[in-house]
Amino acid sequence: MDKIWLRHYPPGVPHTIDPSAYRSLVALMDEGFSRHIRLSAFGFMGQRWQFADIDVASRAMAAYLQSLGLQPGDRVAVMLPNIPQYPVTVAAILRAGYVVVNVNPLYTPRELHHQLNDSGSKAIVILENFATTLQQVLKDTPVQHIVLATMGDMLGLIKGALVNHVVRKVKKLVPPFSLPQAVPFKTALKRGARLPFKQADPGPDDVAVLQYTGGTTGVSKGATLLHRNIIANLLQSEAWNGPMLKQIPPGEQTAIVCALPLYHIFGFTVCMMLGLRMGTLNILIPNPRDLPATLKELQKWRFHSFPAVNTLFNALAHHPDFDKVDWSNLRLSVGGGMAVQHATAKLWKDRTGCAVAEGYGLSETSPSVTCNPVQSTAFSGTIGLPLPSTEVTVLDEDGNELPLGTPGELAVRGPQVMAGYWNRPEETAKVMTADGFFRTGDIATIDERGYVKIVDRKKDMILVSGFNVYPNEIEDVVASLEGVLECAAVGMPDAQSGEAVRLVVVKADAALTEDQVRAHCAQHLTGYKRPKLIEFRTELPKTPIGKILRRALRDDPPRAAG
């Protein structure tokens, strides 16, 4: 397809970026630490850490990790929320020559067990709040080394102790656990500070991150992201954001609200890694679902950029404390992870004066593919134009390119596209074309200006608050419950989360109850994957060969069992 979108690029945005600008993320971080040494890199609970602080701490942690005997390319899992220990740990893993395996801290034992085994992670850095999950699966994983963090580790002696007391005793957020072999985070830093450190020198084609994403088979797969993939995507984002960032007064440090989870590739690339390059202050929000705490934290800061998902924009804008925050310096609101709703975009613009620029991306593309021009004053309802050095097209079932305006599967080619799925060549072959395009599974149209609009999903994926939920995984879990004959999971519209999971169950045992199904799901599925609506029926719609017709269920409103 002719790159028609280039004719509609905003002034000042380059058509291409140079993904070879850095040899690796290690080189990029080194430059950032040196160039921005006296600037604040991260803010958390009202405190600041300079780039120099992250540099020193990550060197110490890297030296500690190297002392464990890990080999270059070994995988290290990170199970942390948005706290200062996260950037220290990630920088350490990369500088020591290892691979980051991002883990959702809310995973159940079943989900954590799969990811640790599939990635072959030999070490993990984990917050104590989630240690009980690790304890339940540890003996059946390759993990040999555990670094155990607490919320207060980097907050100083008095404040750190107070925060840990509140987390443990007042809010009771740390379930009992026993991991006697675990080394405390602060102990690892102290040991590492006295140990020799040999900085690794990975190349552009070395693996930097395994970013796990759901699969249509129900098995979560690791998107293999190389150093050059993530470098390309942060440079693409920087180029695209340029026109708006130029509006920040000269000499004023750019500050970004980091409410996106850093273990999610959107936050990892657009907040942390881009911030390390540009000298941006990342204001860390560990739990954006706690709206009062989030708004209270934002009252302490002056900020310019706020990437988020539709649900967070909407929830914040409706909160009674919203106007206690100074939004007057906000210049860039980027919506991603899920569709931004017109009503939310209008409300956000009315309340902040800053329009939401909707974008689109996937774990497999590091993540950003398209975005609306950041200086737009109105919401377009599209996912925007392809970023610099990015090509998009729409394909039919046979892989033929379709004309403008015709719905087809969106395919992407560019330097940000993953190397493939970790140890899954067959799965990789299913999504990559012979000429290097990644088939996204989303059905889209491209208009005459090059703007892309998502119209449907080829996969049966459910998108809950920006997180992919795959029906096969839910069905596999529910089907293992005694008393279930068969089941099907589909998405349904939800005002808060965009979509929610609707589960339809056919009983094998009439005594099976909804409470039993919910308890089973709570044990085996993290929160956003759990069904919001559970419905019992006597049968499910099927094809003549017996395949369950999820689309027929989606089109059929919930009803009482017949």
C-alpha positions in Angstrom: 0.0 0.0 0.0 1.3 3.5 -0.9 2.3 5.3 2.3 -0.6 7.8 1.9 -0.4 8.7 5.6 2.9 10.5 5.2 1.1 13.3 3.3 -0.9 14.0 6.4 1.8 13.9 9.0 1.9 16.9 11.4 4.5 19.5 10.6 7.9 18.7 12.2 7.3 14.9 12.5 9.9 12.9 10.5 8.8 10.1 8.2 11.5 7.7 9.6 13.6 7.2 12.7 17.0 5.5 13.0 16.6 2.3 15.1 20.4 2.0 15.0 20.9 5.2 17.0 21.8 3.0 20.0 23.5 -0.3 20.1 21.2 -1.5 23.0 19.0 -0.3 25.8 22.1 -0.4 28.0 23.7 2.2 25.8 20.6 4.3 25.8 20.3 4.1 29.6 24.0 5.0 30.1 23.5 8.1 28.0 20.4 9.0 29.9 22.0 8.5 33.3 25.0 10.7 32.3 23.1 13.4 30.4 20.4 13.9 33.0 22.4 13.0 36.1 21.0 15.8 38.3 17.4 15.7 37.1 14.7 13.8 39.0 13.9 10.5 37.2 11.1 9.1 39.4 8.7 10.5 41.9 6.8 8.3 44.4 4.8 9.2 47.6 6.1 12.8 47.3 9.8 11.8 47.1 12.2 12.1 44.2 15.0 10.0 42.9 17.6 11.5 40.6 18.9 9.8 37.5 22.2 9.5 39.5 20.3 7.5 42.2 18.9 5.0 39.7 22.3 4.7 38.1 24.0 3.8 41.3 21.3 1.5 42.7 20.9 -0.4 39.4 24.7 -0.9 39.2 24.7 -2.4 42.7 21.7 -4.6 41.9 23.3 -5.7 38.6 26.5 -6.6 40.5 24.5 -8.7 42.9 22.7 -10.5 40.1 26.0 -11.3 38.4 27.3 -12.7 41.7 24.6 -15.4 41.6 26.3 -17.1 38.6 23.6 -16.3 36.1 24.7 -16.5 32.5 24.3 -13.8 29.7 20.8 -14.2 28.2 19.3 -15.8 31.3 15.8 -14.6 32.1 14.9 -12.7 35.3 11.3 -12.2 36.2 10.1 -8.9 37.7 6.8 -9.0 39.7 6.6 -5.4 40.9 4.0 -2.6 40.7 4.9 1.0 39.9 7.4 1.6 42.7 11.0 2.9 42.4 12.4 -0.6 42.8 10.9 -1.5 39.4 13.2 0.8 37.3 16.2 -0.1 39.4 15.6 -3.8 38.9 14.9 -3.5 35.1 18.0 -1.3 34.5 20.0 -3.8 36.6 18.8 -6.9 34.7 19.7 -5.3 31.3 23.0 -3.9 32.4 24.0 -7.3 33.8 23.3 -8.9 30.4 20.0 -10.7 31.3 16.5 -10.7 29.9 13.6 -8.9 31.6 10.4 -11.1 32.0 7.6 -8.8 33.0 5.1 -10.4 35.3 1.6 -9.1 36.3 1.8 -8.9 40.1 -1.9 -9.9 40.3 -1.4 -13.2 38.7 -2.7 -16.4 40.3 -0.4 -19.3 41.1 -1.5 -21.1 37.9 -0.7 -18.1 35.7 2.7 -17.4 37.5 3.6 -21.1 37.2 3.1 -21.1 33.5 5.1 -17.9 32.9 8.1 -18.8 35.0 8.3 -22.2 33.4 7.7 -21.0 29.8 10.3 -18.3 30.1 12.8 -20.5 32.0 13.3 -17.7 34.6 16.1 -18.5 37.0 15.6 -15.5 39.3 12.7 -13.3 40.3 12.4 -9.9 42.0 9.1 -9.7 43.7 7.1 -7.5 46.1 6.3 -9.2 49.4 2.6 -8.5 48.8 2.6 -11.2 46.2 5.1 -13.6 47.8 2.5 -16.1 48.8 1.7 -16.7 45.1 5.3 -17.5 44.4 5.5 -19.8 47.4 2.7 -22.0 46.0 4.5 -22.7 42.8 8.2 -22.3 43.5 9.3 -25.9 43.7 7.9 -26.6 40.2 9.7 -23.8 38.5 13.3 -23.1 37.4 13.6 -20.2 39.8 16.8 -20.5 41.9 17.1 -17.0 43.3 14.6 -14.6 44.9 15.0 -10.9 45.7 12.1 -9.8 48.0 11.1 -6.2 48.0 8.9 -4.2 50.3 6.9 -1.1 49.5 9.1 1.1 51.8 12.5 -0.2 50.6 13.6 3.1 49.0 11.7 5.6 51.1 14.3 6.0 53.9 14.4 4.5 57.3 11.6 6.2 59.1 9.1 6.7 56.2 9.9 3.3 54.8 9.2 1.6 58.1 5.9 3.5 58.5 4.8 2.6 55.0 5.6 -1.0 55.5 3.7 -1.0 58.8 0.6 0.5 57.1 0.8 -2.0 54.2 1.3 -5.0 56.4 -0.7 -4.3 59.6 -3.2 -1.6 58.7 -4.2 -2.4 55.2 -3.2 -6.1 55.6 -1.9 -6.3 52.0 0.8 -8.9 52.7 -0.7 -12.4 53.1 1.4 -14.8 55.2 4.2 -16.5 53.3 7.4 -18.5 53.8 10.3 -18.0 51.4 13.4 -18.5 53.7 15.8 -18.5 50.8 14.7 -15.0 49.7 17.2 -12.1 49.9 15.7 -8.7 50.9 16.0 -6.0 48.2 17.9 -3.7 50.5 20.4 -6.5 51.4 20.9 -7.3 47.7 21.7 -3.6 47.1 24.2 -3.5 50.0 25.9 -6.6 48.9 26.0 -5.5 45.3 27.6 -2.1 46.2 30.6 -4.0 47.5 30.9 -6.4 44.6 32.6 -6.0 41.2 30.3 -5.1 38.3 31.1 -5.9 34.7 28.6 -4.1 32.5 27.2 -6.2 29.7 27.3 -5.0 26.0 24.3 -6.6 24.3 23.8 -6.1 20.6 20.7 -4.8 18.8 19.6 -8.3 18.0 19.9 -9.7 21.6 16.7 -10.3 23.5 15.8 -7.5 26.0 12.3 -8.4 27.2 9.8 -11.3 27.1 6.4 -9.6 27.2 3.7 -12.2 27.8 0.5 -11.9 25.9 -2.6 -14.2 25.7 -3.1 -16.7 23.0 -6.0 -18.0 21.0 -5.0 -21.4 22.2 -5.4 -20.3 25.8 -1.7 -20.5 26.5 0.1 -17.2 27.2 3.0 -16.6 24.9 6.1 -14.5 25.3 6.6 -11.8 22.6 10.4 -11.8 22.1 11.3 -8.1 22.0 14.9 -7.3 21.0 16.9 -4.3 22.1 16.4 -2.7 18.7 12.6 -3.3 18.8 12.1 -1.3 22.0 14.7 1.4 20.9 12.8 1.9 17.7 9.4 2.2 19.4 10.5 4.8 22.0 12.2 6.8 19.2 9.0 6.6 17.2 7.0 7.8 20.1 9.4 10.6 20.8 9.2 11.8 17.2 5.4 11.7 17.2 5.1 13.5 20.5 7.6 16.2 19.5 5.1 18.9 18.4 3.3 18.9 21.7 6.4 18.6 23.9 7.8 21.7 22.2 5.0 23.6 24.0 6.6 23.0 27.4 8.5 26.1 28.5 12.3 26.0 27.9 14.2 24.8 30.9 11.2 23.1 32.5 11.6 19.4 33.0 8.9 17.3 31.3 6.9 15.2 33.8 4.7 12.3 32.9 2.0 10.6 35.1 3.0 6.9 35.1 -0.3 5.3 36.0 0.1 2.7 33.3 1.6 -0.5 34.9 5.3 -0.7 34.0 5.0 -4.5 33.6 2.7 -3.7 30.7 4.6 -2.9 27.5 2.8 0.5 27.0 4.1 1.8 30.3 7.5 0.1 30.0 8.3 1.7 26.6 6.4 5.0 26.7 7.0 5.9 30.4 10.1 4.3 31.7 12.4 3.8 28.7 11.4 6.9 26.8 11.8 8.8 30.1 15.3 7.5 30.6 16.2 8.8 27.2 14.5 12.2 27.4 15.2 13.1 31.0 11.6 12.9 32.0 10.3 12.8 35.5 8.0 9.7 35.9 5.4 10.1 38.7 4.8 6.6 39.8 1.2 5.6 40.6 1.3 2.0 42.1 -2.5 1.4 42.1 -4.5 3.8 39.8 -7.7 1.9 40.8 -7.4 3.6 44.1 -8.8 6.9 42.8 -8.6 9.0 46.0 -4.9 8.0 46.5 -4.1 8.7 42.8 -5.7 12.1 42.9 -4.0 12.9 46.2 -0.6 12.0 44.8 -1.2 14.1 41.6 -2.0 17.2 43.8 1.8 17.2 44.8 3.1 17.4 41.2 3.3 19.6 38.1 3.0 17.4 35.0 2.6 17.6 31.3 1.9 14.1 29.9 -0.7 11.5 30.9 -0.9 8.2 28.9 -3.8 6.1 30.1 -6.6 3.8 29.2 -10.2 4.9 28.7 -11.4 3.5 32.0 -8.9 5.6 34.0 -9.6 8.8 32.1 -13.3 8.2 32.7 -13.1 7.3 36.4 -10.8 10.2 37.3 -12.9 12.8 35.4 -16.0 11.6 37.3 -14.3 11.7 40.7 -15.3 14.5 43.2 -11.6 15.2 43.9 -10.7 15.8 40.3 -10.6 19.6 40.5 -8.2 19.5 43.5 -5.5 18.6 40.9 -3.9 21.3 38.8 -4.4 20.1 35.2 -3.4 23.4 33.6 0.1 22.2 32.5 -1.2 19.0 30.8 -0.2 19.1 27.2 -0.5 15.4 26.1 -3.1 12.8 26.9 -2.6 9.6 25.0 -5.2 6.9 25.1 -4.2 3.3 24.3 -4.7 -0.3 25.4 -8.5 -0.2 24.6 -10.9 1.9 22.6 -11.4 5.4 23.8 -15.0 6.3 24.0 -16.4 9.5 22.5 -18.1 10.4 25.8 -14.9 9.9 27.8 -12.8 11.9 25.3 -15.3 14.8 25.4 -15.5 14.8 29.2 -11.6 14.7 29.5 -11.2 17.6 27.1 -13.9 19.6 28.9 -12.4 19.1 32.3 -8.7 19.4 31.5 -8.6 21.4 28.2 -6.4 18.7 26.7 -7.8 16.4 24.0 -7.1 12.7 24.1 -5.0 11.4 21.2 -6.0 7.8 20.7 -3.3 5.3 19.7 -3.0 1.6 19.1 -0.4 -1.1 19.8 0.2 -4.6 20.9 2.8 -6.5 23.0 4.1 -7.9 19.7 4.9 -4.4 18.4 6.7 -3.0 21.5 3.8 -1.6 21.5 2.9 1.5 19.5 1.8 1.2 15.9 -0.5 4.2 15.2 -1.5 7.4 17.0 -3.6 10.5 16.3 -1.7 13.7 15.9 -0.9 14.9 19.4 -1.8 18.5 18.7 -5.4 17.6 17.6 -8.0 19.6 19.3 -10.9 17.1 18.6 -11.4 13.4 19.0 -11.3 11.5 15.7 -12.7 8.1 16.6 -9.8 6.5 14.8 -6.6 5.0 16.0 -4.7 7.6 13.9 -1.8 7.3 11.5 1.1 4.9 11.4 4.1 6.1 13.4 7.4 7.0 11.6 9.1 4.0 9.9 5.8 2.0 10.3 3.8 0.4 7.4 0.3 -0.9 7.8 -2.1 -2.6 5.4 -5.3 -4.7 5.5 -5.3 -8.3 4.3 -8.0 -10.8 3.4 -8.1 -14.4 4.7 -5.6 -15.4 1.9 -3.1 -12.6 2.7 -4.1 -10.4 -0.3 -4.0 -6.7 0.2 -7.4 -5.0 0.2 -8.3 -1.6 -1.2 -8.8 1.5 0.9 -12.0 1.5 2.9 -12.4 -2.2 2.8 -12.4 -4.0 6.1 -9.6 -6.6 6.5 -7.1 -7.9 9.0 -4.7 -5.1 10.0 -1.1 -6.0 9.4 2.0 -4.1 10.6 5.6 -4.0 9.4 8.3 -1.9 11.1 11.4 -2.0 13.3 9.3 -2.4 16.4 7.8 -5.7 15.4 8.9 -8.6 17.6 11.3 -11.3 16.6 8.6 -13.9 17.3 7.0 -15.8 20.1 9.5 -17.3 22.6 10.2 -20.9 21.7 7.0 -21.1 19.6 8.0 -21.1 15.9 4.7 -22.6 14.8 2.7 -19.8 16.6 5.1 -17.2 15.1 4.6 -18.6 11.6 0.8 -18.1 12.0 1.1 -14.4 12.5 4.0 -13.4 10.3 3.7 -13.0 6.5 6.5 -13.9 4.1 7.3 -10.2 3.5 7.6 -9.4 7.2 4.1 -8.1 8.2 2.7 -9.1 11.6 -1.0 -10.0 11.4 -2.7 -8.4 14.4 -6.0 -10.2 14.5 -7.9 -6.9 14.5 -10.2 -6.0 11.6 -9.7 -2.5 10.4 -10.2 0.0 7.6 -7.7 2.6 6.2 -9.2 5.7 4.7 -7.8 7.9 1.9 -5.7 10.0 4.4 -4.1 6.9 5.9 -6.2 7.0 9.2 -6.8 3.6 10.6 -10.1 2.5 12.3 -10.6 -0.7 14.2 -14.0 -2.1 13.3 -13.9 -5.7 14.8 -11.7 -8.4 16.1 -10.9 -11.5 14.2 -10.0 -13.2 17.4 -12.6 -13.8 20.1 -10.4 -11.7 22.5 -12.1 -9.7 25.2 -10.6 -6.3 26.1 -11.1 -5.5 29.7 -9.6 -2.1 30.8 -6.9 -2.4 28.2 -5.9 -6.0 29.1 -6.4 -8.9 26.7 -8.6 -11.7 27.9 -8.7 -14.9 25.9 -11.9 -17.0 26.1 -10.0 -20.3 25.7 -8.1 -19.6 28.9 -11.2 -18.9 30.9 -13.0 -21.9 29.4 -10.1 -24.2 30.2 -10.2 -23.1 33.9 -13.9 -23.3 34.3 -14.1 -26.7 32.5 -11.8 -28.1 35.1 -14.5 -27.5 37.8 -16.4 -30.6 38.8 -20.1 -30.2 37.8 -19.4 -28.2 34.5 -20.3 -30.0 31.3 -19.2 -27.3 29.0 -18.9 -23.5 28.9 -18.2 -20.6 26.7 -16.8 -17.1 27.5 -17.6 -14.0 25.5 -17.2 -10.3 25.9 -20.0 -7.9 26.7 -20.2 -4.1 26.8 -19.3 -2.6 30.2 -19.5 1.0 31.2 -16.5 0.9 33.5 -14.1 -1.4 31.7 -15.2 -1.2 28.1 -15.8 -4.9 28.0 -16.4 -7.5 30.6 -16.4 -11.3 30.6 -19.7 -13.1 30.3 -19.6 -16.8 31.1 -22.2 -19.3 29.9 -22.2 -22.7 31.6 -24.0 -25.9 30.9 -24.2 -28.0 34.1 -23.2 -31.7 34.4 -24.4 -31.6 38.0 -27.6 -29.7 38.8 -26.3 -28.8 42.2 -23.5 -26.6 40.8 -24.0 -23.0 41.9 -22.9 -19.6 40.7 -20.9 -19.1 43.9 -18.9 -22.2 43.3 -18.0 -21.1 39.8 -17.0 -17.6 41.0 -14.8 -19.1 43.8 -13.1 -21.4 41.3 -12.4 -18.5 39.0 -11.1 -16.4 41.8 -8.6 -19.1 42.7 -7.3 -19.6 39.1 -7.8 -16.3 37.3 -6.5 -12.8 38.0 -9.2 -10.2 38.7 -9.8 -8.7 35.2 -10.2 -12.2 33.7 -13.0 -13.3 36.0 -16.5 -13.3 34.7 -18.7 -10.4 35.6 -21.8 -12.2 34.5 -22.4 -16.0 34.9 -25.3 -17.6 33.1 -26.5 -21.2 33.1 -28.1 -22.8 30.1 -29.1 -26.2 29.0 -27.1 -26.0 25.8 -24.7 -23.9 23.8 -25.0 -22.8 20.1 -22.7 -24.9 17.9 -21.7 -25.5 14.3 -22.7 -28.8 12.6 -19.3 -30.3 13.6 -19.8 -29.3 17.2 -17.7 -26.1 17.6 -19.2 -23.6 20.0 -20.4 -20.5 18.3 -19.1 -17.7 20.5 -20.3 -15.0 18.0 -23.9 -16.4 18.3 -23.7 -16.1 22.1 -22.4 -12.5 21.8 -25.4 -11.7 19.6 -27.8 -13.4 22.0 -28.6 -11.4 25.1 -28.3 -13.1 28.5 -31.3 -15.0 29.6 -32.4 -17.4 32.3 -31.6 -21.1 31.8 -34.2 -22.9 29.7 
